[in-house]
């Protein structure tokens, strides 16, 4: 993924030579391609991938397990 800089400001980014490909490993995608690839309205800003959402859920699960372990140790 590479940033597109115009007039000294970040105006977007480009994945795989301008194409959004399945399995490329991106965690976010450009929101202005949403309609083209999903049929849903375009958004202003990045769109998270399923991979990113599952990563976030895994981190939350780890935190819950850690909190459960800590609370169990306090009760001993």
N, C-alpha and C positions, 0 to 999 in steps of 0.2 A: 504494500500500500504506500503510495506516495502523496504528499500534500501538493495541492495546486495553490500557488501564491501569485496573486495579481495585485499590482500597485502596492506592494509591500504588506498585504494582508492575506490571511488564509481564506481562500474562497471555496475550498472543498478538498476532496481527495479522490484518488484514482486507484482502483483495484484491478490488478491483472490486465493492464493495458486498456483500461476503460470498461472492461466487462466484469460483471458480478458473477462469479462462478460458484457452484455448489462445492463444498468440501475444500475451499481454499484456505480455511483456517481463520477467516476474519471474525472478529468479535462484534464489530459494528459495520453497518452499511450506510451509504448515503441516503438520506431521506427523500431526495429528489428523484430517486429511481423506484420508489415504492409502487406507484401506479403501474409502471412498466412491468414489474416482476410479480406483483401480487394482485393487482386490480384494485387495491385500496388507495385512498387519496394520498398524495404526496405530503410529506411533513417537512417542516423547517428544522433541519438539524439531523444528527445521526439516528439510526434505528438499530436497536440491539438485535443480535442474532439469537437463535434458539440455543446455540452453543454458549453464548454469554449468559443467558438466563439460567441454564442448567449449572453452569459454573457458580453463579451467585447462589443458587439453591443448595449446592453442595457445601459451599462455605458456611451458609446458615445452618445446615445440618450439623456440621462439625462444631459450630459454636454451641448449639443446643446440647450436643453430647458432652462437650466440655463443661457446660453449666450444670448438667445433671450429675456428672462425676464430682464436681466441686461441692454441690449441695449434699450428695451422699456422704462425702468425706466429713463434712461439718456435723452431720447427724450422728457420727460414730462417737 
